[in-house]
Structure formats: structure tokens, C-alpha cells
């Protein structure tokens, strides 16, 4: 699969269980781009803050904890991994019930989002350092806040029943409607579909079709 000359950024946003991670990984693997999962960033921060004994409403404790957190990146193949204070969180730790319950509350806080903003934007430098032709970043505010000028912007959606079924198949118990409400209603970087984004119904298309569609869009933009 060809890609445009120069460095390209693909922004993929959407609510919980819309298929962002599977799609972004597939697109990155197909195009040889670096894949960055910002949802994992917020889960990792939530797990770290909970381990430090911090709760979302404890402003002073939160500020002090964030000052103690150092963020770095490890690249495994085409996938970027967040390192917090020298340690890479385990995937199972990011899906613990207590993390599921608290991640939207922490992600709604301006200090938490601010602490990750520059880090997430710096992932283009990571991709370039590894001589990769582009970056695929997924999340809830990529096309609206992190990379509003991304070369390609997509917004994934699916009906709630489809998303609940997906989480059940994964053995997860996310409260889809509650997370949607918190993510869309937060004051800082709410979940929105950017005006310039292409909307894709992942309930109507299977994963392979979604990946193919995005990759074809990128290929057609190539000179």
C-alpha cells in the first residue's frame, strides 16, 4: 500500500468500543505507520494515579502526583508504548474494573489532559526518529485537539448494542452510555466529531472493510 510522500498523520476518534484500537493497529500495520493509542495513555495514567492513592476530586494530591510522573516512549515494532516512571504498564492492568470505573473521570480533568497533550503531540518526532512515514493516533480528541490539521481524520461510531456486545466478547464491563456521557460532556477536550472528519459506521462494516476503506483513502491521496 502506497502513501503520500512526506510524513502523514492519521487521526482516528470515536467513543468506547467503536473499534478504534483494532482499526488503528490494522491501518498502521498496513501502511507501516507508528500506532499510538491515547486511550491506553489515559488508562495508564489512571492506573498510576490510583496506585499513588489519588482520586479524581483530590485536586492538590492530583497536582502533586502529576509532578512526580515522567513520561517516555518505547516502540515495539510499529506500536508506541507509554512508559511511566520507567515502567511500561501491563495490558491487563489497564483493563481492571477500578480503572474502567475511573478512567473517564480522570480523563475529564484539565491537569491530566494537559500533562499528556505535549507528550501525545511529540509522537510525530518518535515516528520520524524511527524513520517511519507516518503516524496513526487514536482517541477521543485527536482530530479536534491533538492534531486538528491531521492529513486524514476519521470518526468511528456504532450503535450502543453493538458496542456493548463487543465489550462482552472481550470480557469487559464498560458502562458504554455512562462513558459516552462523561466523554462528550466534559469541559476539556470533549468527545466530538470534527467538522472535517469522515464518519464511518463500524457497526455496518466489518473490521477488514474499515481498515481497507481508510487505507484506500490514504492511497488515493498519494501523487
C-alpha positions in Angstrom: 0.0 0.0 0.0 1.4 3.3 -1.0 1.2 6.5 1.0 1.7 10.2 0.2 5.2 11.5 0.0 6.4 13.2 3.2 5.1 12.5 6.7 1.4 11.9 7.2 -0.8 11.9 10.3 -4.0 9.9 10.5 -6.4 10.8 13.4 -9.0 8.3 14.4 -11.6 9.3 17.0 -14.7 7.7 18.4 -16.5 6.5 21.6 -15.9 3.4 23.6 -15.9 0.1 21.7 -16.3 1.6 18.3 -13.3 -0.3 17.0 -10.7 2.5 17.2 -7.8 0.3 18.5 -8.3 -2.6 16.1 -8.7 -0.3 13.2 -5.8 1.9 14.1 -3.5 -1.1 14.6 -4.6 -2.6 11.3 -4.1 0.7 9.4 -0.6 1.2 11.0 0.4 -2.3 10.1 -0.8 -2.0 6.5 0.9 1.4 5.9 4.0 1.0 8.1 3.0 3.9 10.3 3.6 4.3 14.0 0.4 3.4 16.0 -0.4 5.4 19.1 -3.3 4.5 21.4 -4.1 7.6 23.5 -6.9 5.7 25.3 -4.2 3.5 26.7 -2.4 6.7 27.9 -5.4 7.7 30.0 -5.8 4.2 31.3 -2.1 4.1 32.2 -2.3 7.4 33.9 -5.5 6.4 35.8 -3.8 3.1 37.0 -0.7 5.0 38.1 -2.7 7.7 39.9 -4.9 5.1 41.7 -1.8 3.2 42.7 -0.5 6.5 44.2 -3.7 6.8 46.2 -5.1 9.7 44.2 -8.8 10.1 43.5 -10.2 12.4 40.7 -11.6 15.0 43.1 -8.4 15.4 45.1 -7.0 18.5 43.3 -3.9 19.1 45.5 -3.0 15.4 45.6 -3.5 15.1 41.8 -1.3 18.1 41.1 1.5 16.7 43.3 1.2 13.3 41.7 1.4 14.6 38.2 4.6 16.5 39.0 6.1 13.2 40.0 5.2 11.4 36.8 7.7 11.1 34.0 6.5 10.0 30.5 8.6 8.3 27.9 8.0 6.1 24.8 9.1 2.7 23.8 8.5 1.4 20.3 7.6 -2.2 19.8 7.6 -2.8 16.1 5.1 -0.2 14.8 3.4 0.3 18.2 4.3 3.0 20.7 4.1 2.1 24.4 3.8 4.7 27.1 6.4 4.4 29.9 5.5 5.9 33.2 8.4 6.5 35.6 10.5 3.9 33.9 7.8 1.2 33.8 5.5 0.0 31.0 2.1 -0.8 32.4 0.8 -4.3 31.7 -2.2 -4.5 29.3 -4.2 -6.4 31.9 -3.7 -3.7 34.5 -5.2 -1.1 32.1 -8.5 -3.1 32.0 -9.0 -3.7 35.7 -12.6 -2.8 36.9 -11.3 0.0 39.1 -9.5 1.6 36.0 -12.7 1.1 33.9 -14.7 2.9 36.6 -12.3 5.9 37.0 -10.7 6.5 33.6 -13.4 8.9 32.3 -13.3 10.9 35.5 -9.6 11.3 35.3 -9.6 12.0 31.6 -12.1 14.8 32.1 -9.6 16.7 34.3 -7.7 19.5 32.6 -4.5 18.9 34.5 -4.4 15.2 33.4 -5.1 16.2 29.7 -2.6 19.0 29.8 0.0 16.6 31.2 -0.5 14.3 28.1 -1.0 17.0 25.4 2.6 17.7 24.6 3.6 14.1 25.1 1.0 13.0 22.5 2.0 15.6 20.0 5.6 14.6 20.4 4.8 11.1 19.0 5.4 12.5 15.5 9.0 13.1 16.5 9.2 9.5 17.7 7.8 8.2 14.4 10.3 10.3 12.5 13.2 9.2 14.7 12.3 5.6 13.8 12.2 6.6 10.1 8.5 5.8 9.7 6.5 7.5 7.0 3.6 8.5 9.3 1.6 8.2 12.5 -1.8 6.7 13.3 -3.2 8.1 16.5 -6.5 7.1 18.0 -8.5 8.6 20.8 -11.4 11.0 21.5 -9.8 14.4 20.8 -7.2 13.6 18.2 -8.8 15.3 15.2 -10.3 18.1 17.3 -7.4 19.0 19.7 -4.2 17.0 19.4 -3.9 17.1 15.6 -6.6 19.3 14.2 -4.6 19.6 11.0 -4.0 15.9 10.5 -3.7 14.8 6.9 -6.6 12.4 7.4 -9.3 12.5 10.1 -11.9 9.8 10.7 -14.6 9.4 13.3 -15.8 5.9 14.1 -19.3 5.2 15.5 -21.6 2.3 16.1 -24.9 1.8 17.9 -24.8 1.1 21.7 -25.9 -2.5 21.5 -23.1 -3.4 19.1 -20.6 -1.8 21.3 -21.9 -3.5 24.5 -21.7 -6.8 22.7 -18.1 -6.1 21.6 -17.1 -5.4 25.2 -18.8 -8.5 26.4 -16.9 -10.6 23.9 -13.7 -9.1 25.3 -14.8 -10.0 28.9 -15.1 -6.3 29.7 -17.9 -4.5 31.6 -17.5 -0.9 30.5 -20.6 1.3 31.1 -20.9 2.4 27.5 -23.6 5.0 27.9 -22.1 6.5 31.0 -18.6 6.8 29.4 -20.2 8.4 26.3 -21.9 10.9 28.5 -18.8 11.8 30.5 -16.5 11.9 27.5 -18.9 14.1 25.5 -19.9 16.3 28.3 -16.6 17.2 29.8 -15.4 20.8 29.6 -11.9 20.0 28.5 -11.4 18.4 25.0 -14.9 16.7 24.8 -15.5 13.8 22.5 -16.9 15.4 19.3 -16.8 14.6 15.6 -14.7 17.3 14.0 -16.5 19.0 11.1 -13.7 17.9 8.7 -13.8 14.2 9.8 -15.1 11.4 7.7 -17.7 9.4 9.7 -17.5 5.6 9.5 -20.2 3.3 10.9 -18.3 0.3 12.3 -21.5 -1.5 13.1 -22.3 -1.7 9.4 -18.8 -2.7 8.2 -16.5 -5.4 9.5 -13.0 -4.6 10.7 -11.3 -5.6 7.4 -13.6 -3.3 5.5 -13.0 -0.3 7.7 -9.2 -0.8 7.5 -9.4 -1.2 3.7 -11.5 2.0 3.4 -9.1 4.1 5.4 -6.0 2.7 3.6 -7.6 3.4 0.2 -8.3 7.0 1.2 -4.6 7.4 2.1 -3.5 5.6 -1.1 -5.8 7.8 -3.3 -4.2 10.9 -1.8 -0.8 9.8 -3.0 0.6 11.5 -6.1 
